[in-house]
Amino acid sequence: MENKRLHTILAVWINLCRFLLAAVFIFSGFVKTNDPYGFAYKIQDYLEAWGLLQITPEFAPYIGSMAMGILEFTLGVYLLFGIHRKAACTLILLLVAFMTPLTLWLAIANPISDCGCFGDAVILTNWETFGKNVVLLIAAITVFRWRDTGIKKLVTEKVDWLIALYTVVFALLFSIYCVRELPLFDFRPYYIGMNIRQGMEIPEGEKPTVYETTFIYEKDGQEKEFTIDNFPSDSTWTFVDAVTRVKEKGYEPPVQDFSIVLQEDGTDVTEEILADDNYTFLLVSPQLRNADESGMDLINEVYDYSMEYGYRFLCVTASPDEDIAVWQDNTGAEYPFALADEITLKTIIRSNPGLLLLKDGVILNKWSVNNIPDEYQLHAALADLPIGTLAVPRTLHKVASIIGWFFGPLLFLTLCDLLWLEWGKKKRKKQIIH
């Protein structure tokens, strides 16, 4: 009786670990396939922290991002259904065993603010990430230890190969779709419907974060930290560095560092754009030298359309003047240029370039370079067109669509496969009779 009870407890524990790992890996992989550019930027942060960014091929972080998202999503689905148990459990254990000491280093050294394991959907501190990985490591060791006896398949041998193959194909196609278009789920603070100006404000009653800057000076081979209150009056001290730390954590506005200045004369037009009750098109390109020029004809047409109807049009970039001049020569761009922070521009839209439509500081629409609106969509004033009105996508509708796109074709292919097997059985049976 006691052995039966222990066996039941062990079975429950194994499956709790299994489904926990499956859920985490499916979610983590899906977030990465939903936003391949976002995780690629995080890989670049890792490489920069290790001093490897300069020697890494430019395309490598993007390939690595897509590969990691597909791998995690696939392993999570495999573990969920109990297919390819040995390979799935082994790879999951290797991944978690690698990430656990890595995130411990991140927590201690703090070279980057977060590991990026869940993208912008769930942001954890480095210590929270390490704690999460410790829990996952325990679960991974458990499922690896009892992978043959404790993990039962949820599907038959007849269809497990189909689920295994379709999972990889689905993750790959979804990742490519989000690269070509835009992330289906936008977890960043520049989503459609966001009021940028309100996102920059601190709500009434909330306290802002308090920072303290200390100044490091050196004298006679010894370094000492000073604050603004006890600044050294002795001129023999030599300045070394300044360090800013969080003294008291408070409310952090979701939108930070959003600032636009005209390239021509350096005029700050941020408030003017956010307060404008007319429409504004922002062509966003973090770096023009890396921008896709395939949609330039349509972009130029949007600019001409803006001039016809009296809308503002700006190309916002972090590029130097020489890159802007090259871009103008290559594309025939006649629109004005403005400057903004590169990281902010990468956060605003995952396309280089991408197009943003604003009114009263609210993001009404976003387009990647592959779906810039054409003359058939811009045949009248924006106030009279669907793209000129705010239509916030419904999250539940998106979730239902993804579930449908995954399970719908999978069920159809599974049914076809079972019918094929049944037809084959009947055919062989007839041959035996005759």
N, C-alpha and C positions, 0 to 999 in steps of 0.2 A: 504493500500500500504506500509506504514511504517512498520507494523507488519510483512508483507511478506518479506521485505528486512532484518529485524532483524532475522527472522527465517532462511533465507538463509545464513546470516553471521554466525549465531550460528552453522548451519549444517556444513559449511565449516570448522569452528574452531574445532568442535568435531572430524571431520574426519582427519584434520591435526594432531591433538593430537593422534588420533588412529593409523594412519600410521607411525607417528614418533616413538611411543612406540613399535609398531610391528617391525619396522626396527631395532631399537636399541636392542630389546630383541632377535630377530632372530640372529642378528650378534653376540651379546655377547654370546648367548647360543651356536652358532655354533663354535665360537672360543674356547670355553671351551671344547666342545665335540671333537674338532679337536686336542686339546692338554690337555688331562686330567691331565697328570703329572705336566704340567706347573702351572695350577691353584691349584693343590694339594700342590705344593711347596709354593704358595702364602698363602694358608690356614695355613700352618705350620708357616709362618712368622707372621700371625695374632695371632696364639696361643702362639707363643714365646713372642710376645709383651705384651700379657695379662697374661703371666706366667702360661699358661695352657698346654704347649706342653708336659711336662714330665708326666702329668696324663692322657693324651689323648691316646687312643689305636692307634697303629701305622698305622692301616689300615683306620682309620676314615677320615683323610684328602683326601684320594683317593676316598673313597665312596662318601664323601661330594662333591668332585669336579665333579664326573660324574653326581650325582644327580642334582647339581646346573645347569650344562650345559644342561641337558635334560629338566629340569623345565623351564629355560628361553627360550630355543628354542621352546618348546611346547606352552608356553603362548604367545609368539610372533606370531606363526602361527595361534593359536586360535583367537587372536585379529585381525589378518590380514583378515581371512575369516569370522569373526563375529560369530564363534561357541562357545558354552559354555560361553556366554558373562558375565553372573553374576560371575561365578567362576574365569574366566580369569581376569576381571577388578578388582575384589576384591583382588586376589593374587598379581597382579601387583602393586596395591596401597600399600599393606602391605610390599612388598619387597622394593619399592622405599622409603616408609616412614621409613623403618628400615635403609636403606643404606644412606639416606641424613644426619641424625645426626652422623652416623658412619664416613662418609667421612669428616664431619666438624671436628670431633675429630682428624682424620688423618691429616687434613690440619694444625691444630693448634699444635698437639703434634709431628707430623712427625716421628712416630716410624718406618715406612717403606716408601720406596721411592715412590711407586705408589700402587693403590688399586688392580690392576690386573684384573679390570672388562673386559677389552678387550684383556687380555693376552699380548703377544708380538706384536700383530698386530697393535695396536694403544696404545702408552704409553702416558698417561696424567699425569701432575703434580697433587698433592693432591688437590690444590686449583681449578685447572681446572676440576677435577673429582667432587668436591663439586658443582661447578657452573653447571655442566652437570646434576647432580642429582636434583638440584633446578628446572631446566627446566622440567625434567622428572616428578617431583612431581606435578607440575602445570598441566601437561598433564594427569597424572594418576588420579588426582582429577576430571578433566573434564570428562574423559571417564567413571569414576565410577558414577559420578552424572547423566550422560545421557546414561547409559549403556543399558537401556531398549528401549528408544525412538530414540536415536541418532545414534546407531550403527546398520547398516543393514547387513544382511548376504550376502555373495557373492556366496553362494552355497545353494542348496535346502535341505530340511529336510531329503530327501532320502539318501544323501551321506555325511552329516556332521559327522555322527558317524564314518564313514570310514576314513575320513580325520583326525579326532581326534585320532583314534586308530593308524593309520599308522604313524602319526607324532611322537608319543612316541616310536614306534618300530624302526623307521628310526634313531632317535637320539640315542637310546640305542645301536643299532647295529653299527652305525658309531663310537660311543665312544669306544666300545669294539674293533673294528678294529684298531683304532688309538693307543689303549693301547698295543695290540698284535704286531702291526707292528710299524709304526712311524707316526707322524702327517702328514696328506696329504699335508697340507700347512705349510711350515717351515718359520716362521717369525723371527727366531733368526739369529744372524750374522754368524752361522755355517751351512748355507744351502749348498746343493750340487751346486758346481760351484764357491763357495766363495774362494777368495785368502786370506788366513789368514794373511800372512805377510803384504799385502797391507791394510787389514782391521785394522792393528795395527798402521798404519802411519797417520800422519797429512798432508793433501794435501798442496801443496805450496800455500801460500797466506792466509791460515787459521791460526787464532791465537788459541793457546791452552788455556784451562781453567786455570785461575790463582787461586791458593789456598793460604790461609793464616792460619798459625797455631798460636794459642794463648795458653799461658801457664798460668794455674791457680795456684796461690800460696796463702798460708794462713799464717797470722801473727796476733797474739793477738786476735784470734777468728774471724778475718775478712779476706774474700777472695778478691783477686784482680787479674785481667787479665793482662798479659804482652805479648808483642810481642818479636821477636828475637832482635829487635832494642833497646828496653828499658828493657832488661833483668835485674832483681834485682841483685845488687851487694852485698846487705846485706845478709849475710849467715843465718840470723835468720828467713828468709822466708822458709816455708815448701811447697814442691811441692805437689799439689793435683791432677791435671789432665791436659791433653792437648786436645784442641779442634781444629779441622781443618774445615774451612768454605770456601765456594766458594767466592772469592773476585771479580773475573771478569769471567763471563760465556763465554766460547769459544767453539771451535770445540771439540767434544768428539768422538774419534775413536770408531767404532762399536765393535771392538775386544779389550778387555782389560783383563789383568791378565792371558793371555795365556802363561804359562811357564811350561816346562817339565824338571825335573831333575831325573837322574838315582837313583834308590833306593840303588844300591850297593855302590856307592862312592860319590853321590851327585853332579855329573857332570851335568851342564846345557846343554841340547842337543836341546833346542828350535830352535835356529838358524840353527843348523845342519840339523834338520828334515825339516824345512820350505824351506831350500835352496837345498835340495836333489832332483836331477832330476830323481832319481829312485823311485820306489814305496815303500810306507810305510803303513803297517797295524797298526792301533792303536786300541787295545781292551780297551774300556773305561768303567770303573766301579767306580762310586763315592765312594761306600762303598762295599767291597767284602763280608762282613758278611750278606748283604741284597741281594746279587746278585743271579740271577736265574742260576742254574747249569744244566738246561735241555739241553742246547746246547753245552756242553763242549766237547763232542766227535768231533763235527764239527769244533769247535774253534781250538782244537788240530790239526785237519787235515789241517786247514788253516795255522797254524804255520809250520807244516811239509812241506806244499806246498811252503811257503815263504822261508824256508831254502833251498829247492831244487832249486828255481829259483833266489836266492840271494836277496830277498827283506827283508827290516827291519820289525820286528814285536815286538811291545812293548805293555804290559798291563799297562795302565795309571790309577792310582787310588789315592785316598786320604786316603787310609786305613793305619793303623799302621802296623808295621812289624809282629806282632803276627797274625793279620788277614790274611796277605799275606801268612804266613807259613801254616795256616790252609787251605787256598784256594789251595795251592800247594799240600797238602796231600790229599784233597778231590777230586781234579780234575786231578791230575797227570800232572799239568802244568810245562812245561820245559822252557817256554819263559821268557825273562827278564822283570822286573817290573820298572816302573818309577812313580814319584809322581807329582801331580798337585793339584790346588785348587779345592775343592769339588763343589763349586757353578759353577765354569767354566765347570767342567765335566758334571754336570746336565744340563747345557745350551747347550753343544755340541751335546748331543744325548739323547733322551727321552727313554732310555732303559738301564737296568742294568743287565748284561753288554750289550754294543752295539759295533759294529765294524765300523771303519772309514778307508777309503782308501785315502791316500794323494799322491800327486806328485807335485813337485815344489811349495809346500805350498798351492795347490788347492785341495779342497775336491772333489774327483771324485765320491765317492759313500758312502752310509751309510746303515747299516743293523741292525735291532733289533735282539735280541737273538733268535727270532722265525723264522727268514729267513736268517740265516747265509749261505753263498754260500757253495755248496757241491762239491764233486769230478766231477760231471757232468758239473758244471759251471766253474771249475778250472782245465780244462784238457790240458791247454797250457799256454804259457807265457801271462801275463796280456796285453801286447801290442797287442796281437792277439785275445783278447777276448772282447766282448761287455762291460763287467763290468769294464774293464781297461781303457775305454775311457769315456770322459766326455759327458754325455747326459743329459743336464739340462731339467728337466720337464717343460712343457709349462703351465703357469698359466691359460691361457684361456681354455686350454684343460681340466685342472682339474676342473675349475668352471663349464664348460659344463657337465662334468661327474657327478658332484654332483647334478646339476639341473636335469640331466637325471635320476639319480638314485632316486631322490625324486619324480619327477612328472611322470616319466615313469610308474613305478609300480602302483602309485596312480591312474593315468588315466585308466590303465588296470583293476584294481580292481573296480574302479567306473563304468566302462563300464560293467563289469561282473555283478555287483550289479544291475544296471539298467536293464540289460537283464533278470536277474532273477526275478525282480519285474514285468517286462512286461510279462514274461512267466506265472507268478503267476496270473496276471490279466486275461490273456486269458484262463487259465485253469478254474478259477472261473466262467468266463463268459460262458464257455461251460457247466459247471455243472448246472448253472442256466437255460440255454436253455433246457437242457435235463431233 
